[in-house]
Amino acid sequence: MRVIDIASKAAVSPHTVRYYTKLGMLEPGVDEDNGYKVYSRSDLTRLRFISHAKALGFTLHEIQDILSDSEQGKTPCPNVRGLLLVRIDENKKKIKELQALQKRMEEALKEWEHMPDQAPNGDTVCHLIESVSKTK
């Protein structure tokens, strides 16, 4: 398969295929007639695996480690579980931070409903934002 073919079958862009190849995550052969990279079914399987792992939030570095463990005949499953547990905790923290931010934004907007617009006067840039900073 050429880049365009494997990209289409894995539902990724040709740029993605080229990037993963550059990182060494895919190892295509070379067509001796024209010098084009040629991807195998195992490259397609690997590319789909990378897409699934990315969809679960794994970084490319983590995916490379998982692939490396697999290539060495070691089960990557304990590492995968551990990474996902850490990521879940990180996501929960981020969600709480975003919910707090959302609440601050909604409260600020409500406070600003009846505040008039004002031009900067040398002591202020935007009195709306400054009114929140003074009270929070």
N, CA, C and O atoms as CSV, one atom per row, in Angstrom:
chain,resi,resn,atom,element,x,y,z
A,1,MET,N,N,0.845,-1.177,0.000
A,1,MET,CA,C,0.000,0.000,0.000
A,1,MET,C,C,0.892,1.243,0.000
A,1,MET,O,O,1.940,1.275,0.644
A,2,ARG,N,N,0.457,2.245,-0.725
A,2,ARG,CA,C,1.147,3.526,-0.693
A,2,ARG,C,C,0.598,4.354,0.468
A,2,ARG,O,O,-0.375,3.959,1.110
A,3,VAL,N,N,1.214,5.485,0.732
A,3,VAL,CA,C,0.799,6.348,1.839
A,3,VAL,C,C,-0.691,6.650,1.765
A,3,VAL,O,O,-1.405,6.507,2.757
A,4,ILE,N,N,-1.156,7.061,0.612
A,4,ILE,CA,C,-2.560,7.432,0.456
A,4,ILE,C,C,-3.488,6.254,0.737
A,4,ILE,O,O,-4.578,6.436,1.279
A,5,ASP,N,N,-3.058,5.049,0.369
A,5,ASP,CA,C,-3.885,3.858,0.566
A,5,ASP,C,C,-4.005,3.501,2.038
A,5,ASP,O,O,-5.106,3.270,2.538
A,6,ILE,N,N,-2.870,3.455,2.735
A,6,ILE,CA,C,-2.902,3.077,4.154
A,6,ILE,C,C,-3.610,4.157,4.973
A,6,ILE,O,O,-4.321,3.852,5.930
A,7,ALA,N,N,-3.412,5.411,4.594
A,7,ALA,CA,C,-4.078,6.507,5.300
A,7,ALA,C,C,-5.589,6.372,5.173
A,7,ALA,O,O,-6.319,6.520,6.153
A,8,SER,N,N,-6.043,6.095,3.979
A,8,SER,CA,C,-7.473,5.945,3.736
A,8,SER,C,C,-8.052,4.780,4.531
A,8,SER,O,O,-9.109,4.905,5.149
A,9,LYS,N,N,-7.354,3.649,4.510
A,9,LYS,CA,C,-7.856,2.457,5.212
A,9,LYS,C,C,-7.862,2.634,6.727
A,9,LYS,O,O,-8.673,2.016,7.416
A,10,ALA,N,N,-6.967,3.473,7.254
A,10,ALA,CA,C,-6.899,3.688,8.698
A,10,ALA,C,C,-7.649,4.950,9.124
A,10,ALA,O,O,-7.692,5.280,10.310
A,11,ALA,N,N,-8.238,5.652,8.160
A,11,ALA,CA,C,-8.989,6.881,8.431
A,11,ALA,C,C,-8.127,7.943,9.117
A,11,ALA,O,O,-8.550,8.584,10.079
A,12,VAL,N,N,-6.907,8.112,8.597
A,12,VAL,CA,C,-6.014,9.177,9.056
A,12,VAL,C,C,-5.514,9.922,7.823
A,12,VAL,O,O,-5.749,9.492,6.693
A,13,SER,N,N,-4.838,11.018,8.039
A,13,SER,CA,C,-4.324,11.780,6.902
A,13,SER,C,C,-2.985,11.203,6.430
A,13,SER,O,O,-2.268,10.572,7.207
A,14,PRO,N,N,-2.658,11.418,5.170
A,14,PRO,CA,C,-1.336,11.000,4.683
A,14,PRO,C,C,-0.205,11.655,5.492
A,14,PRO,O,O,0.843,11.048,5.715
A,15,HIS,N,N,-0.437,12.899,5.926
A,15,HIS,CA,C,0.558,13.584,6.756
A,15,HIS,C,C,0.820,12.784,8.038
A,15,HIS,O,O,1.967,12.649,8.465
A,16,THR,N,N,-0.235,12.262,8.641
A,16,THR,CA,C,-0.103,11.459,9.867
A,16,THR,C,C,0.744,10.225,9.596
A,16,THR,O,O,1.623,9.886,10.389
A,17,VAL,N,N,0.486,9.561,8.495
A,17,VAL,CA,C,1.264,8.361,8.132
A,17,VAL,C,C,2.740,8.736,7.969
A,17,VAL,O,O,3.625,8.049,8.480
A,18,ARG,N,N,2.988,9.819,7.258
A,18,ARG,CA,C,4.378,10.252,7.062
A,18,ARG,C,C,5.051,10.616,8.379
A,18,ARG,O,O,6.224,10.307,8.585
A,19,TYR,N,N,4.318,11.267,9.263
A,19,TYR,CA,C,4.868,11.665,10.562
A,19,TYR,C,C,5.210,10.437,11.410
A,19,TYR,O,O,6.297,10.363,11.984
A,20,TYR,N,N,4.291,9.480,11.489
A,20,TYR,CA,C,4.557,8.259,12.264
A,20,TYR,C,C,5.718,7.475,11.660
A,20,TYR,O,O,6.487,6.840,12.382
A,21,THR,N,N,5.841,7.522,10.341
A,21,THR,CA,C,6.963,6.862,9.681
A,21,THR,C,C,8.267,7.557,10.071
A,21,THR,O,O,9.263,6.900,10.374
A,22,LYS,N,N,8.251,8.878,10.060
A,22,LYS,CA,C,9.437,9.653,10.440
A,22,LYS,C,C,9.856,9.345,11.881
A,22,LYS,O,O,11.047,9.293,12.187
A,23,LEU,N,N,8.862,9.140,12.771
A,23,LEU,CA,C,9.145,8.812,14.171
A,23,LEU,C,C,9.614,7.366,14.353
A,23,LEU,O,O,10.090,6.992,15.425
A,24,GLY,N,N,9.478,6.563,13.307
A,24,GLY,CA,C,9.872,5.160,13.388
A,24,GLY,C,C,8.779,4.254,13.910
A,24,GLY,O,O,9.030,3.092,14.228
A,25,MET,N,N,7.565,4.776,14.000
A,25,MET,CA,C,6.448,3.976,14.497
A,25,MET,C,C,5.908,3.050,13.411
A,25,MET,O,O,5.288,2.029,13.705
A,26,LEU,N,N,6.147,3.414,12.169
A,26,LEU,CA,C,5.809,2.575,11.019
A,26,LEU,C,C,7.106,2.355,10.248
A,26,LEU,O,O,7.938,3.257,10.148
A,27,GLU,N,N,7.269,1.162,9.710
A,27,GLU,CA,C,8.503,0.834,8.992
A,27,GLU,C,C,8.181,0.237,7.628
A,27,GLU,O,O,8.226,-0.978,7.438
A,28,PRO,N,N,7.857,1.117,6.684
A,28,PRO,CA,C,7.496,0.618,5.359
A,28,PRO,C,C,8.715,0.114,4.601
A,28,PRO,O,O,9.857,0.462,4.898
A,29,GLY,N,N,8.424,-0.713,3.620
A,29,GLY,CA,C,9.470,-1.123,2.691
A,29,GLY,C,C,9.578,-0.086,1.594
A,29,GLY,O,O,8.921,0.955,1.644
A,30,VAL,N,N,10.409,-0.370,0.600
A,30,VAL,CA,C,10.596,0.561,-0.515
A,30,VAL,C,C,10.351,-0.188,-1.818
A,30,VAL,O,O,10.889,-1.276,-2.022
A,31,ASP,N,N,9.548,0.385,-2.693
A,31,ASP,CA,C,9.306,-0.173,-4.017
A,31,ASP,C,C,10.560,0.068,-4.853
A,31,ASP,O,O,10.930,1.215,-5.103
A,32,GLU,N,N,11.204,-0.991,-5.278
A,32,GLU,CA,C,12.468,-0.862,-6.018
A,32,GLU,C,C,12.286,-0.191,-7.373
A,32,GLU,O,O,13.229,0.394,-7.906
A,33,ASP,N,N,11.093,-0.271,-7.930
A,33,ASP,CA,C,10.854,0.328,-9.251
A,33,ASP,C,C,10.800,1.854,-9.205
A,33,ASP,O,O,11.303,2.529,-10.103
A,34,ASN,N,N,10.179,2.395,-8.137
A,34,ASN,CA,C,9.994,3.844,-8.117
A,34,ASN,C,C,10.493,4.526,-6.840
A,34,ASN,O,O,10.467,5.753,-6.754
A,35,GLY,N,N,10.941,3.764,-5.862
A,35,GLY,CA,C,11.467,4.338,-4.627
A,35,GLY,C,C,10.403,4.780,-3.635
A,35,GLY,O,O,10.731,5.329,-2.583
A,36,TYR,N,N,9.135,4.549,-3.954
A,36,TYR,CA,C,8.063,4.931,-3.038
A,36,TYR,C,C,8.044,4.008,-1.830
A,36,TYR,O,O,8.433,2.842,-1.912
A,37,LYS,N,N,7.587,4.548,-0.710
A,37,LYS,CA,C,7.402,3.716,0.475
A,37,LYS,C,C,6.200,2.809,0.242
A,37,LYS,O,O,5.195,3.215,-0.341
A,38,VAL,N,N,6.328,1.578,0.708
A,38,VAL,CA,C,5.249,0.600,0.566
A,38,VAL,C,C,4.926,0.064,1.956
A,38,VAL,O,O,5.803,-0.437,2.660
A,39,TYR,N,N,3.664,0.176,2.337
A,39,TYR,CA,C,3.212,-0.238,3.662
A,39,TYR,C,C,2.525,-1.599,3.584
A,39,TYR,O,O,1.840,-1.907,2.609
A,40,SER,N,N,2.717,-2.398,4.614
A,40,SER,CA,C,2.167,-3.752,4.670
A,40,SER,C,C,0.898,-3.782,5.527
A,40,SER,O,O,0.499,-2.782,6.124
A,41,ARG,N,N,0.285,-4.961,5.565
A,41,ARG,CA,C,-0.893,-5.160,6.421
A,41,ARG,C,C,-0.512,-4.954,7.887
A,41,ARG,O,O,-1.309,-4.429,8.664
A,42,SER,N,N,0.694,-5.361,8.271
A,42,SER,CA,C,1.108,-5.176,9.668
A,42,SER,C,C,1.284,-3.688,9.979
A,42,SER,O,O,1.034,-3.264,11.108
A,43,ASP,N,N,1.711,-2.890,8.998
A,43,ASP,CA,C,1.769,-1.441,9.193
A,43,ASP,C,C,0.366,-0.872,9.405
A,43,ASP,O,O,0.159,0.010,10.238
A,44,LEU,N,N,-0.588,-1.391,8.642
A,44,LEU,CA,C,-1.973,-0.950,8.791
A,44,LEU,C,C,-2.496,-1.309,10.180
A,44,LEU,O,O,-3.140,-0.491,10.837
A,45,THR,N,N,-2.222,-2.521,10.619
A,45,THR,CA,C,-2.642,-2.948,11.959
A,45,THR,C,C,-2.031,-2.041,13.019
A,45,THR,O,O,-2.711,-1.624,13.956
A,46,ARG,N,N,-0.754,-1.740,12.867
A,46,ARG,CA,C,-0.043,-0.876,13.815
A,46,ARG,C,C,-0.623,0.541,13.781
A,46,ARG,O,O,-0.809,1.161,14.829
A,47,LEU,N,N,-0.906,1.048,12.591
A,47,LEU,CA,C,-1.466,2.381,12.452
A,47,LEU,C,C,-2.836,2.472,13.121
A,47,LEU,O,O,-3.142,3.457,13.792
A,48,ARG,N,N,-3.641,1.459,12.937
A,48,ARG,CA,C,-4.953,1.435,13.608
A,48,ARG,C,C,-4.787,1.369,15.123
A,48,ARG,O,O,-5.538,2.011,15.857
A,49,PHE,N,N,-3.802,0.591,15.597
A,49,PHE,CA,C,-3.531,0.521,17.027
A,49,PHE,C,C,-3.158,1.912,17.554
A,49,PHE,O,O,-3.670,2.347,18.586
A,50,ILE,N,N,-2.275,2.599,16.848
A,50,ILE,CA,C,-1.851,3.939,17.266
A,50,ILE,C,C,-3.063,4.868,17.347
A,50,ILE,O,O,-3.186,5.645,18.293
A,51,SER,N,N,-3.946,4.793,16.370
A,51,SER,CA,C,-5.157,5.630,16.375
A,51,SER,C,C,-6.047,5.322,17.566
A,51,SER,O,O,-6.580,6.234,18.199
A,52,HIS,N,N,-6.209,4.046,17.874
A,52,HIS,CA,C,-7.034,3.657,19.022
A,52,HIS,C,C,-6.400,4.152,20.331
A,52,HIS,O,O,-7.097,4.654,21.213
A,53,ALA,N,N,-5.097,4.007,20.444
A,53,ALA,CA,C,-4.405,4.441,21.657
A,53,ALA,C,C,-4.507,5.956,21.817
A,53,ALA,O,O,-4.727,6.449,22.923
A,54,LYS,N,N,-4.350,6.696,20.718
A,54,LYS,CA,C,-4.479,8.154,20.782
A,54,LYS,C,C,-5.893,8.544,21.189
A,54,LYS,O,O,-6.079,9.504,21.938
A,55,ALA,N,N,-6.889,7.813,20.706
A,55,ALA,CA,C,-8.279,8.101,21.055
A,55,ALA,C,C,-8.541,7.883,22.543
A,55,ALA,O,O,-9.478,8.459,23.097
A,56,LEU,N,N,-7.724,7.058,23.193
A,56,LEU,CA,C,-7.833,6.846,24.633
A,56,LEU,C,C,-6.984,7.834,25.432
A,56,LEU,O,O,-6.949,7.783,26.661
A,57,GLY,N,N,-6.303,8.730,24.724
A,57,GLY,CA,C,-5.548,9.764,25.410
A,57,GLY,C,C,-4.077,9.484,25.608
A,57,GLY,O,O,-3.389,10.266,26.264
A,58,PHE,N,N,-3.576,8.398,25.063
A,58,PHE,CA,C,-2.149,8.098,25.199
A,58,PHE,C,C,-1.348,9.036,24.300
A,58,PHE,O,O,-1.782,9.365,23.196
A,59,THR,N,N,-0.184,9.464,24.772
A,59,THR,CA,C,0.700,10.303,23.966
A,59,THR,C,C,1.477,9.418,22.993
A,59,THR,O,O,1.540,8.201,23.161
A,60,LEU,N,N,2.057,10.035,21.990
A,60,LEU,CA,C,2.859,9.259,21.040
A,60,LEU,C,C,4.052,8.613,21.736
A,60,LEU,O,O,4.434,7.492,21.401
A,61,HIS,N,N,4.638,9.310,22.696
A,61,HIS,CA,C,5.763,8.725,23.446
A,61,HIS,C,C,5.304,7.481,24.215
A,61,HIS,O,O,5.991,6.459,24.215
A,62,GLU,N,N,4.165,7.570,24.857
A,62,GLU,CA,C,3.627,6.413,25.582
A,62,GLU,C,C,3.322,5.267,24.623
A,62,GLU,O,O,3.584,4.104,24.932
A,63,ILE,N,N,2.776,5.597,23.476
A,63,ILE,CA,C,2.457,4.566,22.479
A,63,ILE,C,C,3.736,3.901,21.987
A,63,ILE,O,O,3.771,2.685,21.798
A,64,GLN,N,N,4.783,4.688,21.779
A,64,GLN,CA,C,6.061,4.101,21.370
A,64,GLN,C,C,6.563,3.121,22.430
A,64,GLN,O,O,7.073,2.053,22.093
A,65,ASP,N,N,6.422,3.476,23.708
A,65,ASP,CA,C,6.837,2.572,24.785
A,65,ASP,C,C,6.004,1.287,24.782
A,65,ASP,O,O,6.532,0.193,24.979
A,66,ILE,N,N,4.717,1.434,24.558
A,66,ILE,CA,C,3.826,0.267,24.510
A,66,ILE,C,C,4.229,-0.642,23.342
A,66,ILE,O,O,4.325,-1.859,23.498
A,67,LEU,N,N,4.460,-0.045,22.188
A,67,LEU,CA,C,4.878,-0.823,21.013
A,67,LEU,C,C,6.222,-1.502,21.264
A,67,LEU,O,O,6.431,-2.646,20.861
A,68,SER,N,N,7.119,-0.800,21.924
A,68,SER,CA,C,8.440,-1.365,22.222
A,68,SER,C,C,8.322,-2.581,23.139
A,68,SER,O,O,8.958,-3.608,22.905
A,69,ASP,N,N,7.501,-2.454,24.187
A,69,ASP,CA,C,7.275,-3.607,25.079
A,69,ASP,C,C,6.745,-4.793,24.280
A,69,ASP,O,O,7.214,-5.921,24.434
A,70,SER,N,N,5.772,-4.524,23.434
A,70,SER,CA,C,5.153,-5.583,22.638
A,70,SER,C,C,6.175,-6.244,21.720
A,70,SER,O,O,6.209,-7.468,21.595
A,71,GLU,N,N,7.010,-5.423,21.076
A,71,GLU,CA,C,8.025,-5.963,20.170
A,71,GLU,C,C,9.050,-6.825,20.901
A,71,GLU,O,O,9.625,-7.741,20.313
A,72,GLN,N,N,9.277,-6.537,22.171
A,72,GLN,CA,C,10.228,-7.308,22.974
A,72,GLN,C,C,9.580,-8.535,23.612
A,72,GLN,O,O,10.224,-9.271,24.359
A,73,GLY,N,N,8.300,-8.744,23.308
A,73,GLY,CA,C,7.597,-9.906,23.828
A,73,GLY,C,C,7.086,-9.715,25.246
A,73,GLY,O,O,6.606,-10.666,25.864
A,74,LYS,N,N,7.182,-8.498,25.770
A,74,LYS,CA,C,6.666,-8.204,27.111
A,74,LYS,C,C,5.233,-7.695,26.986
A,74,LYS,O,O,4.891,-6.988,26.038
A,75,THR,N,N,4.410,-8.064,27.950
A,75,THR,CA,C,3.046,-7.561,27.915
A,75,THR,C,C,3.034,-6.101,28.354
A,75,THR,O,O,3.549,-5.768,29.422
A,76,PRO,N,N,2.451,-5.233,27.540
A,76,PRO,CA,C,2.363,-3.827,27.916
A,76,PRO,C,C,1.145,-3.523,28.795
A,76,PRO,O,O,0.965,-2.389,29.238
A,77,CYS,N,N,0.318,-4.526,29.044
A,77,CYS,CA,C,-0.962,-4.303,29.721
A,77,CYS,C,C,-0.837,-3.645,31.107
A,77,CYS,O,O,-1.585,-2.708,31.388
A,78,PRO,N,N,0.081,-4.099,31.987
A,78,PRO,CA,C,0.179,-3.421,33.292
A,78,PRO,C,C,0.538,-1.934,33.137
A,78,PRO,O,O,-0.009,-1.087,33.842
A,79,ASN,N,N,1.440,-1.627,32.232
A,79,ASN,CA,C,1.821,-0.235,31.975
A,79,ASN,C,C,0.635,0.553,31.430
A,79,ASN,O,O,0.402,1.692,31.835
A,80,VAL,N,N,-0.111,-0.050,30.518
A,80,VAL,CA,C,-1.274,0.600,29.918
A,80,VAL,C,C,-2.315,0.922,30.993
A,80,VAL,O,O,-2.856,2.028,31.024
A,81,ARG,N,N,-2.591,-0.031,31.860
A,81,ARG,CA,C,-3.550,0.209,32.953
A,81,ARG,C,C,-3.073,1.341,33.858
A,81,ARG,O,O,-3.842,2.235,34.211
A,82,GLY,N,N,-1.791,1.292,34.229
A,82,GLY,CA,C,-1.233,2.319,35.108
A,82,GLY,C,C,-1.296,3.706,34.486
A,82,GLY,O,O,-1.668,4.675,35.147
A,83,LEU,N,N,-0.933,3.793,33.222
A,83,LEU,CA,C,-0.990,5.085,32.533
A,83,LEU,C,C,-2.417,5.614,32.475
A,83,LEU,O,O,-2.651,6.807,32.668
A,84,LEU,N,N,-3.360,4.732,32.212
A,84,LEU,CA,C,-4.753,5.167,32.118
A,84,LEU,C,C,-5.286,5.615,33.473
A,84,LEU,O,O,-6.053,6.576,33.544
A,85,LEU,N,N,-4.896,4.938,34.544
A,85,LEU,CA,C,-5.314,5.365,35.884
A,85,LEU,C,C,-4.807,6.774,36.187
A,85,LEU,O,O,-5.547,7.606,36.713
A,86,VAL,N,N,-3.553,7.036,35.858
A,86,VAL,CA,C,-2.981,8.368,36.070
A,86,VAL,C,C,-3.733,9.393,35.232
A,86,VAL,O,O,-4.084,10.465,35.724
A,87,ARG,N,N,-3.979,9.064,33.972
A,87,ARG,CA,C,-4.665,9.987,33.064
A,87,ARG,C,C,-6.079,10.277,33.541
A,87,ARG,O,O,-6.547,11.411,33.437
A,88,ILE,N,N,-6.761,9.271,34.060
A,88,ILE,CA,C,-8.121,9.483,34.570
A,88,ILE,C,C,-8.096,10.470,35.727
A,88,ILE,O,O,-8.929,11.374,35.786
A,89,ASP,N,N,-7.149,10.308,36.648
A,89,ASP,CA,C,-7.024,11.245,37.773
A,89,ASP,C,C,-6.722,12.655,37.278
A,89,ASP,O,O,-7.304,13.624,37.766
A,90,GLU,N,N,-5.810,12.773,36.309
A,90,GLU,CA,C,-5.477,14.079,35.738
A,90,GLU,C,C,-6.704,14.718,35.093
A,90,GLU,O,O,-6.946,15.913,35.258
A,91,ASN,N,N,-7.470,13.922,34.362
A,91,ASN,CA,C,-8.664,14.444,33.700
A,91,ASN,C,C,-9.707,14.911,34.696
A,91,ASN,O,O,-10.346,15.942,34.486
A,92,LYS,N,N,-9.889,14.165,35.781
A,92,LYS,CA,C,-10.847,14.567,36.807
A,92,LYS,C,C,-10.449,15.918,37.398
A,92,LYS,O,O,-11.303,16.771,37.638
A,93,LYS,N,N,-9.164,16.107,37.629
A,93,LYS,CA,C,-8.676,17.380,38.167
A,93,LYS,C,C,-8.930,18.504,37.164
A,93,LYS,O,O,-9.396,19.581,37.535
A,94,LYS,N,N,-8.622,18.249,35.896
A,94,LYS,CA,C,-8.834,19.262,34.862
A,94,LYS,C,C,-10.315,19.616,34.740
A,94,LYS,O,O,-10.666,20.783,34.570
A,95,ILE,N,N,-11.177,18.613,34.827
A,95,ILE,CA,C,-12.620,18.853,34.733
A,95,ILE,C,C,-13.073,19.744,35.877
A,95,ILE,O,O,-13.854,20.672,35.665
A,96,LYS,N,N,-12.593,19.477,37.092
A,96,LYS,CA,C,-12.957,20.325,38.241
A,96,LYS,C,C,-12.474,21.751,38.032
A,96,LYS,O,O,-13.198,22.703,38.323
A,97,GLU,N,N,-11.243,21.904,37.525
A,97,GLU,CA,C,-10.710,23.245,37.267
A,97,GLU,C,C,-11.538,23.960,36.206
A,97,GLU,O,O,-11.817,25.152,36.339
A,98,LEU,N,N,-11.933,23.249,35.160
A,98,LEU,CA,C,-12.747,23.855,34.109
A,98,LEU,C,C,-14.136,24.220,34.619
A,98,LEU,O,O,-14.689,25.248,34.229
A,99,GLN,N,N,-14.702,23.385,35.487
A,99,GLN,CA,C,-16.013,23.700,36.052
A,99,GLN,C,C,-15.925,24.951,36.933
A,99,GLN,O,O,-16.830,25.785,36.914
A,100,ALA,N,N,-14.847,25.084,37.697
A,100,ALA,CA,C,-14.657,26.274,38.523
A,100,ALA,C,C,-14.485,27.508,37.637
A,100,ALA,O,O,-15.046,28.564,37.929
A,101,LEU,N,N,-13.719,27.378,36.565
A,101,LEU,CA,C,-13.540,28.483,35.629
A,101,LEU,C,C,-14.870,28.875,34.995
A,101,LEU,O,O,-15.185,30.059,34.878
A,102,GLN,N,N,-15.637,27.887,34.593
A,102,GLN,CA,C,-16.942,28.146,33.983
A,102,GLN,C,C,-17.825,28.922,34.952
A,102,GLN,O,O,-18.497,29.873,34.553
A,103,LYS,N,N,-17.827,28.527,36.206
A,103,LYS,CA,C,-18.643,29.201,37.218
A,103,LYS,C,C,-18.181,30.657,37.391
A,103,LYS,O,O,-19.013,31.561,37.461
A,104,ARG,N,N,-16.861,30.888,37.461
A,104,ARG,CA,C,-16.341,32.256,37.583
A,104,ARG,C,C,-16.740,33.104,36.382
A,104,ARG,O,O,-17.111,34.268,36.529
A,105,MET,N,N,-16.660,32.511,35.195
A,105,MET,CA,C,-17.012,33.246,33.983
A,105,MET,C,C,-18.493,33.617,33.977
A,105,MET,O,O,-18.851,34.749,33.653
A,106,GLU,N,N,-19.349,32.666,34.334
A,106,GLU,CA,C,-20.791,32.929,34.356
A,106,GLU,C,C,-21.144,33.982,35.397
A,106,GLU,O,O,-21.983,34.849,35.151
A,107,GLU,N,N,-20.496,33.904,36.572
A,107,GLU,CA,C,-20.739,34.898,37.617
A,107,GLU,C,C,-20.280,36.275,37.168
A,107,GLU,O,O,-20.970,37.266,37.408
A,108,ALA,N,N,-19.133,36.349,36.523
A,108,ALA,CA,C,-18.625,37.634,36.037
A,108,ALA,C,C,-19.580,38.225,35.007
A,108,ALA,O,O,-19.914,39.408,35.071
A,109,LEU,N,N,-20.016,37.406,34.063
A,109,LEU,CA,C,-20.912,37.902,33.031
A,109,LEU,C,C,-22.210,38.416,33.640
A,109,LEU,O,O,-22.747,39.430,33.194
A,110,LYS,N,N,-22.712,37.729,34.644
A,110,LYS,CA,C,-23.952,38.167,35.314
A,110,LYS,C,C,-23.725,39.507,36.013
A,110,LYS,O,O,-24.576,40.395,35.954
A,111,GLU,N,N,-22.575,39.649,36.675
A,111,GLU,CA,C,-22.256,40.909,37.346
A,111,GLU,C,C,-22.140,42.054,36.347
A,111,GLU,O,O,-22.469,43.195,36.671
A,112,TRP,N,N,-21.678,41.761,35.145
A,112,TRP,CA,C,-21.425,42.800,34.145
A,112,TRP,C,C,-22.680,43.233,33.382
A,112,TRP,O,O,-22.649,44.225,32.654
A,113,GLU,N,N,-23.784,42.493,33.544
A,113,GLU,CA,C,-24.991,42.774,32.762
A,113,GLU,C,C,-25.406,44.240,32.818
A,113,GLU,O,O,-25.786,44.814,31.797
A,114,HIS,N,N,-25.340,44.840,33.979
A,114,HIS,CA,C,-25.844,46.206,34.137
A,114,HIS,C,C,-24.731,47.224,34.314
A,114,HIS,O,O,-24.992,48.384,34.631
A,115,MET,N,N,-23.497,46.798,34.110
A,115,MET,CA,C,-22.379,47.738,34.216
A,115,MET,C,C,-22.196,48.434,32.870
A,115,MET,O,O,-22.228,47.778,31.828
A,116,PRO,N,N,-22.008,49.738,32.879
A,116,PRO,CA,C,-21.822,50.453,31.614
A,116,PRO,C,C,-20.431,50.216,31.033
A,116,PRO,O,O,-19.492,49.864,31.747
A,117,ASP,N,N,-20.326,50.413,29.741
A,117,ASP,CA,C,-19.017,50.386,29.097
A,117,ASP,C,C,-18.270,51.645,29.512
A,117,ASP,O,O,-18.868,52.702,29.710
A,118,GLN,N,N,-16.945,51.515,29.641
A,118,GLN,CA,C,-16.132,52.680,29.984
A,118,GLN,C,C,-14.847,52.634,29.174
A,118,GLN,O,O,-14.283,51.568,28.928
A,119,ALA,N,N,-14.407,53.791,28.776
A,119,ALA,CA,C,-13.130,53.891,28.064
A,119,ALA,C,C,-11.991,53.823,29.077
A,119,ALA,O,O,-12.161,54.250,30.219
A,120,PRO,N,N,-10.846,53.300,28.687
A,120,PRO,CA,C,-9.693,53.307,29.592
A,120,PRO,C,C,-9.356,54.743,29.991
A,120,PRO,O,O,-9.488,55.668,29.190
A,121,ASN,N,N,-8.915,54.919,31.253
A,121,ASN,CA,C,-8.637,56.279,31.712
A,121,ASN,C,C,-7.212,56.459,32.223
A,121,ASN,O,O,-6.909,57.451,32.885
A,122,GLY,N,N,-6.359,55.523,31.926
A,122,GLY,CA,C,-4.983,55.600,32.416
A,122,GLY,C,C,-4.762,54.761,33.658
A,122,GLY,O,O,-3.664,54.251,33.884
A,123,ASP,N,N,-5.801,54.617,34.463
A,123,ASP,CA,C,-5.720,53.780,35.662
A,123,ASP,C,C,-6.374,52.418,35.435
A,123,ASP,O,O,-6.161,51.482,36.206
A,124,THR,N,N,-7.163,52.317,34.384
A,124,THR,CA,C,-7.846,51.057,34.080
A,124,THR,C,C,-7.639,50.691,32.619
A,124,THR,O,O,-7.394,51.549,31.771
A,125,VAL,N,N,-7.743,49.408,32.350
A,125,VAL,CA,C,-7.716,48.910,30.974
A,125,VAL,C,C,-9.129,48.512,30.586
A,125,VAL,O,O,-9.670,48.988,29.588
A,126,CYS,N,N,-9.726,47.626,31.393
A,126,CYS,CA,C,-11.130,47.216,31.211
A,126,CYS,C,C,-11.728,47.060,32.597
A,126,CYS,O,O,-11.424,46.112,33.321
A,127,HIS,N,N,-12.574,47.999,32.948
A,127,HIS,CA,C,-13.122,48.004,34.306
A,127,HIS,C,C,-13.940,46.745,34.617
A,127,HIS,O,O,-14.115,46.400,35.786
A,128,LEU,N,N,-14.438,46.064,33.595
A,128,LEU,CA,C,-15.199,44.837,33.841
A,128,LEU,C,C,-14.298,43.782,34.472
A,128,LEU,O,O,-14.614,43.230,35.527
A,129,ILE,N,N,-13.171,43.507,33.814
A,129,ILE,CA,C,-12.228,42.507,34.336
A,129,ILE,C,C,-11.671,42.962,35.677
A,129,ILE,O,O,-11.551,42.166,36.609
A,130,GLU,N,N,-11.337,44.224,35.771
A,130,GLU,CA,C,-10.763,44.742,37.019
A,130,GLU,C,C,-11.757,44.679,38.165
A,130,GLU,O,O,-11.354,44.552,39.321
A,131,SER,N,N,-13.041,44.764,37.871
A,131,SER,CA,C,-14.034,44.667,38.947
A,131,SER,C,C,-14.071,43.263,39.529
A,131,SER,O,O,-14.325,43.088,40.720
A,132,VAL,N,N,-13.821,42.273,38.702
A,132,VAL,CA,C,-13.796,40.883,39.177
A,132,VAL,C,C,-12.533,40.636,39.971
A,132,VAL,O,O,-12.584,40.001,41.024
A,133,SER,N,N,-11.398,41.122,39.492
A,133,SER,CA,C,-10.148,40.889,40.200
A,133,SER,C,C,-10.166,41.522,41.581
A,133,SER,O,O,-9.572,40.983,42.515
A,134,LYS,N,N,-10.832,42.648,41.723
A,134,LYS,CA,C,-10.874,43.337,43.020
A,134,LYS,C,C,-11.757,42.591,44.015
A,134,LYS,O,O,-11.497,42.618,45.218
A,135,THR,N,N,-12.790,41.929,43.522
A,135,THR,CA,C,-13.734,41.302,44.437
A,135,THR,C,C,-13.459,39.815,44.646
A,135,THR,O,O,-14.029,39.222,45.562
A,136,LYS,N,N,-12.635,39.213,43.858
A,136,LYS,CA,C,-12.411,37.750,43.961
A,136,LYS,C,C,-11.042,37.446,44.503
A,136,LYS,O,O,-10.684,36.278,44.656
